[in-house]
Amino acid sequence: MIAGILQVRVGSTRLPFKVLKKIQEKTLIELYIERVKKSKLINKIIIATTTNSDDDIIAQIANRINIDCFRGSENDLLDRYYQCAKQYDVDIIVRLCNDDPFVDYEIIDESISLLVHKTADWVTNHLNPTYPEGLD
């Protein structure tokens, strides 16, 4: 299974609760997921948030919009991804970050295709030159 795992929490130090900010009555997290849902190659989207009680709101949003939600370590993001992928039996992880609000599903699908058809171990669009911040 190919899963888009979206790392999200409300505890940002630069702009706390930024994922809950709204644009036309939808939170940034909802808008982000709407964009990722257009991917033709992602089989499942999973929100990976923390066990911190402040992130209960993230789990509530996931439940309301019918997206699976994994709760894991607040301080060890890699372990949160690992445990999430393990719980959902994920074969290929697409790392999604709500810090890139203008994610492009076509770029996601192109990256997945490169990974699968070129038998690469890893694909990124975050090397120089890269896409502008917010799109990578």
N, CA, C and O of each residue as an XYZ file, in Angstrom:
544
protein
N       0.830     -1.178      0.000
C       0.000      0.000      0.000
C       0.882      1.252      0.000
O       1.905      1.308      0.681
N       0.470      2.230     -0.762
C       1.128      3.528     -0.790
C       0.290      4.474      0.064
O      -0.881      4.715     -0.226
N       0.899      5.001      1.112
C       0.174      5.887      2.023
C       0.843      7.252      2.102
O       2.063      7.366      2.218
N       0.026      8.259      2.037
C       0.486      9.610      2.316
C       0.313      9.834      3.806
O      -0.808      9.876      4.312
N       1.423      9.977      4.501
C       1.371     10.205      5.944
C       1.642     11.687      6.187
O       2.722     12.200      5.894
N       0.635     12.351      6.727
C       0.690     13.786      6.949
C       1.071     14.081      8.390
O       0.296     13.833      9.314
N       2.274     14.613      8.573
C       2.724     15.005      9.907
C       2.071     16.330     10.247
O       2.191     17.305      9.506
N       1.385     16.355     11.362
C       0.705     17.594     11.740
C       0.522     17.636     13.253
O       0.204     16.637     13.899
N       0.736     18.825     13.783
C       0.514     19.070     15.210
C       0.221     20.549     15.375
O       0.507     21.344     14.479
N      -0.339     20.920     16.496
C      -0.677     22.326     16.709
C       0.436     23.083     17.412
O       0.361     24.305     17.532
N       1.461     22.392     17.877
C       2.500     22.991     18.700
C       3.616     23.693     17.959
O       4.764     23.629     18.399
N       3.335     24.350     16.869
C       4.362     25.108     16.158
C       4.904     26.220     17.044
O       4.141     26.897     17.734
N       6.209     26.407     17.027
C       6.785     27.487     17.828
C       6.690     28.829     17.104
O       6.593     29.875     17.746
N       6.718     28.802     15.781
C       6.653     30.059     15.022
C       5.225     30.588     14.899
O       5.000     31.793     15.008
N       4.260     29.696     14.674
C       2.860     30.101     14.528
C       1.977     28.991     15.099
O       1.457     28.155     14.359
N       1.816     28.994     16.416
C       1.001     27.942     17.046
C      -0.402     27.859     16.436
O      -1.016     28.876     16.111
N      -0.887     26.637     16.289
C      -2.235     26.357     15.770
C      -2.411     26.787     14.312
O      -3.537     26.987     13.856
N      -1.305     26.929     13.581
C      -1.404     27.385     12.186
C      -2.233     26.432     11.326
O      -2.914     26.888     10.407
N      -2.197     25.138     11.590
C      -2.950     24.180     10.770
C      -4.454     24.346     10.941
O      -5.235     23.810     10.154
N      -4.862     25.090     11.969
C      -6.280     25.334     12.214
C      -6.746     26.674     11.653
O      -7.934     26.994     11.711
N      -5.814     27.460     11.109
C      -6.190     28.722     10.477
C      -7.098     28.405      9.301
O      -6.952     27.363      8.662
N      -8.025     29.291      9.016
C      -9.021     29.010      7.984
C      -8.865     29.903      6.757
O      -8.471     31.067      6.839
N      -9.189     29.306      5.634
C      -9.340     30.008      4.369
C     -10.703     29.595      3.852
O     -10.940     28.414      3.595
N     -11.588     30.540      3.698
C     -12.952     30.287      3.245
C     -13.604     29.124      4.006
O     -14.096     28.169      3.404
N     -13.597     29.223      5.311
C     -14.302     28.297      6.204
C     -13.686     26.902      6.314
O     -14.268     26.036      6.967
N     -12.530     26.658      5.699
C     -11.861     25.367      5.826
C     -10.503     25.585      6.470
O      -9.807     26.556      6.176
N     -10.136     24.658      7.361
C      -8.819     24.751      7.980
C      -7.754     24.407      6.951
O      -8.028     23.746      5.949
N      -6.541     24.864      7.211
C      -5.434     24.549      6.306
C      -5.255     23.047      6.169
O      -4.930     22.558      5.087
N      -5.461     22.315      7.245
C      -5.307     20.860      7.162
C      -6.353     20.258      6.219
O      -6.040     19.342      5.458
N      -7.579     20.757      6.262
C      -8.625     20.250      5.363
C      -8.311     20.582      3.905
O      -8.479     19.741      3.023
N      -7.861     21.792      3.660
C      -7.507     22.189      2.291
C      -6.348     21.349      1.764
O      -6.348     20.930      0.607
N      -5.371     21.109      2.617
C      -4.216     20.301      2.239
C      -4.672     18.895      1.838
O      -4.272     18.380      0.794
N      -5.495     18.291      2.662
C      -5.964     16.924      2.388
C      -6.789     16.880      1.107
O      -6.686     15.923      0.339
N      -7.601     17.897      0.868
C      -8.363     17.943     -0.388
C      -7.430     17.896     -1.589
O      -7.730     17.229     -2.579
N      -6.307     18.592     -1.514
C      -5.347     18.603     -2.623
C      -4.687     17.234     -2.789
O      -4.536     16.747     -3.910
N      -4.294     16.615     -1.677
C      -3.621     15.311     -1.734
C      -4.578     14.223     -2.217
O      -4.156     13.290     -2.900
N      -5.843     14.329     -1.876
C      -6.837     13.323     -2.295
C      -6.940     13.200     -3.814
O      -7.439     12.193     -4.317
N      -6.476     14.206     -4.545
C      -6.517     14.157     -6.007
C      -5.449     13.228     -6.583
O      -5.479     12.908     -7.771
N      -4.516     12.799     -5.751
C      -3.481     11.867     -6.213
C      -4.136     10.577     -6.694
O      -5.048     10.047     -6.059
N      -3.655     10.093     -7.815
C      -4.161      8.830     -8.361
C      -3.392      7.624     -7.828
O      -3.816      6.483     -8.015
N      -2.259      7.875     -7.162
C      -1.397      6.767     -6.738
C      -1.361      6.532     -5.230
O      -0.927      5.468     -4.789
N      -1.799      7.484     -4.447
C      -1.857      7.280     -2.997
C      -3.112      6.483     -2.677
O      -4.217      6.871     -3.056
N      -2.938      5.363     -1.975
C      -4.061      4.507     -1.606
C      -4.775      4.960     -0.332
O      -5.975      4.737     -0.173
N      -4.031      5.594      0.568
C      -4.596      5.999      1.853
C      -3.848      7.219      2.355
O      -2.630      7.323      2.207
N      -4.595      8.145      2.953
C      -4.003      9.293      3.624
C      -4.189      9.068      5.123
O      -5.282      8.739      5.585
N      -3.107      9.250      5.867
C      -3.149      9.073      7.315
C      -2.551     10.314      7.957
O      -1.463     10.753      7.585
N      -3.258     10.869      8.912
C      -2.703     11.968      9.698
C      -1.896     11.347     10.825
O      -2.384     10.478     11.546
N      -0.657     11.800     10.971
C       0.206     11.345     12.071
C       0.424     12.532     12.996
O       1.222     13.424     12.707
N      -0.291     12.531     14.103
C      -0.158     13.612     15.064
C       0.411     13.064     16.363
O       0.795     11.896     16.432
N       0.465     13.888     17.375
C       1.094     13.486     18.626
C       0.061     13.035     19.657
O      -1.145     13.197     19.471
N       0.562     12.474     20.728
C      -0.307     12.071     21.837
C      -0.570     13.235     22.786
O      -1.305     13.081     23.761
N       0.012     14.382     22.516
C      -0.216     15.569     23.331
C      -1.701     15.937     23.272
O      -2.298     15.935     22.195
N      -2.286     16.246     24.403
C      -3.723     16.555     24.445
C      -4.079     17.778     23.593
O      -5.221     17.904     23.150
N      -3.117     18.680     23.358
C      -3.381     19.819     22.473
C      -3.736     19.356     21.058
O      -4.429     20.062     20.325
N      -3.262     18.174     20.681
C      -3.522     17.660     19.337
C      -4.798     16.831     19.242
O      -5.061     16.214     18.209
N      -5.584     16.813     20.301
C      -6.890     16.142     20.237
C      -7.746     16.751     19.138
O      -8.512     16.043     18.485
N      -7.623     18.054     18.930
C      -8.377     18.741     17.886
C      -8.028     18.191     16.503
O      -8.893     18.118     15.631
N      -6.775     17.805     16.298
C      -6.354     17.221     15.012
C      -7.062     15.888     14.804
O      -7.563     15.604     13.715
N      -7.100     15.075     15.855
C      -7.791     13.777     15.771
C      -9.284     13.977     15.522
O      -9.897     13.204     14.787
N      -9.863     14.993     16.118
C     -11.289     15.276     15.903
C     -11.559     15.680     14.454
O     -12.551     15.257     13.860
N     -10.681     16.493     13.896
C     -10.835     16.895     12.488
C     -10.699     15.673     11.592
O     -11.490     15.489     10.667
N      -9.706     14.842     11.860
C      -9.511     13.621     11.058
C     -10.772     12.767     11.090
O     -11.213     12.265     10.056
N     -11.342     12.606     12.255
C     -12.561     11.812     12.391
C     -13.711     12.446     11.597
O     -14.459     11.751     10.909
N     -13.840     13.761     11.701
C     -14.931     14.467     11.017
C     -14.819     14.356      9.494
O     -15.833     14.254      8.805
N     -13.585     14.376      8.965
C     -13.428     14.315      7.504
C     -13.103     12.900      7.027
O     -12.747     12.689      5.868
N     -13.230     11.941      7.934
C     -13.082     10.518      7.593
C     -11.686     10.157      7.087
O     -11.532      9.472      6.076
N     -10.670     10.635      7.816
C      -9.276     10.315      7.524
C      -8.708      9.579      8.732
O      -8.940      9.986      9.870
N      -7.967      8.503      8.494
C      -7.335      7.786      9.602
C      -6.354      8.692     10.329
O      -5.722      9.560      9.728
N      -6.241      8.474     11.638
C      -5.349      9.295     12.449
C      -4.523      8.398     13.362
O      -5.056      7.554     14.083
N      -3.222      8.600     13.314
C      -2.298      7.880     14.190
C      -1.762      8.876     15.207
O      -1.433     10.011     14.862
N      -1.678      8.447     16.460
C      -1.123      9.299     17.526
C       0.168      8.681     18.005
O       0.204      7.510     18.383
N       1.244      9.480     17.989
C       2.546      8.971     18.392
C       3.381     10.036     19.062
O       2.869     11.042     19.551
N       4.672      9.793     19.073
C       5.630     10.646     19.779
C       5.572     12.094     19.315
O       5.501     12.383     18.121
N       5.604     12.991     20.285
C       5.667     14.418     19.973
C       7.085     14.835     19.608
O       7.281     15.734     18.790
N       8.072     14.185     20.212
C       9.462     14.607     20.048
C      10.259     13.785     19.040
O      11.335     14.210     18.618
N       9.762     12.642     18.654
C      10.484     11.774     17.727
C       9.629     11.545     16.485
O       8.883     10.570     16.395
N       9.753     12.462     15.533
C       8.945     12.409     14.315
C       9.215     11.148     13.508
O       8.288     10.555     12.956
N      10.467     10.735     13.434
C      10.802      9.528     12.685
C      10.086      8.313     13.278
O       9.549      7.487     12.541
N      10.079      8.204     14.598
C       9.373      7.092     15.237
C       7.871      7.182     14.985
O       7.211      6.158     14.808
N       7.332      8.387     14.967
C       5.899      8.553     14.688
C       5.576      8.017     13.292
O       4.588      7.306     13.105
N       6.416      8.364     12.318
C       6.227      7.839     10.956
C       6.365      6.316     10.934
O       5.539      5.619     10.344
N       7.393      5.820     11.567
C       7.658      4.374     11.570
C       6.493      3.606     12.196
O       6.004      2.635     11.617
N       6.055      4.037     13.365
C       4.974      3.333     14.056
C       3.664      3.427     13.271
O       2.893      2.468     13.231
N       3.415      4.568     12.655
C       2.227      4.748     11.826
C       2.258      3.795     10.637
O       1.284      3.092     10.369
N       3.382      3.776      9.928
C       3.517      2.896      8.756
C       3.381      1.435      9.161
O       2.777      0.638      8.443
N       3.936      1.092     10.298
C       3.863     -0.286     10.787
C       2.409     -0.660     11.124
O       1.940     -1.739     10.763
N       1.721      0.226     11.804
C       0.331     -0.054     12.191
C      -0.570     -0.243     10.981
O      -1.469     -1.085     10.999
N      -0.337      0.534      9.931
C      -1.203      0.482      8.749
C      -0.636     -0.396      7.630
O      -1.196     -0.440      6.534
N       0.458     -1.086      7.899
C       1.063     -1.995      6.929
C       1.373     -1.284      5.603
O       0.983     -1.738      4.527
N       2.076     -0.171      5.714
C       2.407      0.669      4.565
C       3.675      0.146      3.888
O       4.668     -0.149      4.553
N       3.629      0.037      2.564
C       4.798     -0.379      1.783
C       5.628      0.822      1.334
O       6.858      0.791      1.387
N       4.948      1.874      0.894
C       5.621      3.081      0.425
C       5.021      4.269      1.164
O       3.807      4.473      1.164
N       5.900      5.054      1.798
C       5.482      6.237      2.545
C       5.705      7.472      1.673
O       6.796      7.685      1.144
N       4.663      8.272      1.535
C       4.777      9.584      0.932
C       4.722     10.568      2.096
O       3.679     10.745      2.726
N       5.848     11.198      2.370
C       5.923     12.123      3.509
C       5.237     13.424      3.136
O       5.648     14.120      2.208
N       4.200     13.734      3.866
C       3.432     14.945      3.630
C       3.606     15.877      4.818
O       3.587     15.442      5.969
N       3.774     17.149      4.532
C       4.006     18.125      5.587
C       3.087     19.320      5.369
O       3.140     19.979      4.330
N       2.261     19.583      6.344
C       1.304     20.669      6.236
C       1.988     22.040      6.117
O       1.316     23.043      5.875
N       3.313     22.090      6.285
C       4.045     23.348      6.086
C       4.112     23.729      4.608
O       4.470     24.859      4.274
N       3.776     22.809      3.737
C       3.755     23.058      2.296
C       2.296     23.078      1.833
O       1.831     22.120      1.216
N       1.570     24.165      2.126
C       0.119     24.175      1.927
C      -0.339     24.094      0.471
O      -1.507     23.804      0.209
N       0.547     24.341     -0.457
C       0.147     24.322     -1.858
C       0.649     23.069     -2.567
O       1.021     23.110     -3.740
N       0.652     21.972     -1.848
C       1.098     20.693     -2.371
C       0.389     20.399     -3.698
O      -0.789     20.713     -3.863
N       1.104     19.806     -4.619
C       0.579     19.506     -5.946
C       0.498     17.997     -6.115
O       1.521     17.312     -6.105
N      -0.706     17.481     -6.270
C      -0.898     16.035     -6.399
C      -0.192     15.466     -7.630
O       0.208     14.302     -7.621
N      -0.033     16.260     -8.681
C       0.659     15.760     -9.871
C       2.147     15.532     -9.585
O       2.738     14.575    -10.087
N       2.744     16.407     -8.783
C       4.143     16.227     -8.396
C       4.270     15.001     -7.493
O       5.234     14.243     -7.600
N       3.299     14.813     -6.609
C       3.286     13.609     -5.761
C       3.250     12.366     -6.637
O       4.049     11.450     -6.445
N       2.336     12.326     -7.590
C       2.210     11.148     -8.455
C       3.448     10.927     -9.314
O       3.853      9.786     -9.537
N       4.043     11.997     -9.790
C       5.276     11.875    -10.574
C       6.391     11.278     -9.713
O       7.156     10.432    -10.178
N       6.478     11.716     -8.476
C       7.501     11.202     -7.561
C       7.277      9.725     -7.256
O       8.222      8.937     -7.239
N       6.026      9.359     -7.016
C       5.710      7.947     -6.747
C       6.060      7.097     -7.967
O       6.636      6.018     -7.828
N       5.716      7.577     -9.154
C       6.038      6.837    -10.380
C       7.536      6.637    -10.536
O       7.984      5.553    -10.911
N       8.311      7.674    -10.251
C       9.766      7.546    -10.320
C      10.261      6.469     -9.352
O      11.110      5.648     -9.700
N       9.729      6.484     -8.161
C      10.138      5.514     -7.149
C       9.806      4.089     -7.587
O      10.640      3.191     -7.479
N       8.615      3.894     -8.068
C       8.145      2.553     -8.415
C       8.770      2.042     -9.715
O       9.211      0.895     -9.779
N       8.811      2.881    -10.742
C       9.253      2.413    -12.057
C      10.762      2.453    -12.261
O      11.286      1.757    -13.131
N      11.450      3.242    -11.490
C      12.902      3.321    -11.621
C      13.598      2.529    -10.521
O      14.824      2.539    -10.408
N      12.810      1.855     -9.729
C      13.304      1.061     -8.594
C      14.288      1.839     -7.725
O      15.319      1.319     -7.299
N      13.945      3.083     -7.477
C      14.744      3.908     -6.569
C      14.392      3.554     -5.129
O      13.329      2.995     -4.858
N      15.284      3.880     -4.224
C      15.021      3.664     -2.803
C      14.348      4.875     -2.169
O      13.712      4.769     -1.120
N      14.497      6.030     -2.819
C      14.088      7.282     -2.200
C      13.943      8.338     -3.280
O      14.756      8.392     -4.202
N      12.929      9.171     -3.183
C      12.715     10.253     -4.135
C      12.402     11.515     -3.342
O      11.674     11.470     -2.351
N      12.954     12.637     -3.782
C      12.670     13.918     -3.150
C      12.638     15.006     -4.209
O      13.222     14.863     -5.283
N      11.954     16.086     -3.896
C      12.039     17.271     -4.752
C      12.569     18.434     -3.913
O      12.274     19.600     -4.176
N      13.352     18.086     -2.909
C      13.860     19.097     -1.980
C      15.376     19.311     -2.108
O      16.017     19.789     -1.173
N      15.933     18.963     -3.243
C      17.353     19.222     -3.504
C      17.450     20.431     -4.413
O      16.498     20.748     -5.126
N      18.573     21.101     -4.397
C      18.750     22.269     -5.264
C      18.975     21.862     -6.693
O      19.744     20.928     -6.921
N      18.361     22.494     -7.682
C      17.268     23.430     -7.483
C      15.996     22.693     -7.094
O      15.816     21.527     -7.447
N      15.128     23.360     -6.379
C      13.906     22.727     -5.901
C      12.703     23.599     -6.249
O      12.838     24.668     -6.843
N      11.557     23.125     -5.874
C      10.351     23.912     -6.040
C      10.347     25.017     -4.992
O      11.031     24.899     -3.975
N       9.598     26.077     -5.218
C       9.535     27.157     -4.214
C       8.975     26.636     -2.885
O       8.196     25.684     -2.857
N       9.386     27.280     -1.787
C       8.869     26.893     -0.480
C       7.345     26.916     -0.515
O       6.731     27.797     -1.117
N       6.761     25.936      0.138
C       5.308     25.807      0.144
C       4.817     24.816     -0.889
O       3.677     24.356     -0.820
N       5.678     24.478     -1.856
C       5.310     23.537     -2.914
C       6.157     22.275     -2.875
O       5.816     21.294     -3.536
N       7.260     22.267     -2.113
C       8.176     21.129     -2.143
C       7.775     20.045     -1.165
O       8.447     19.018     -1.071
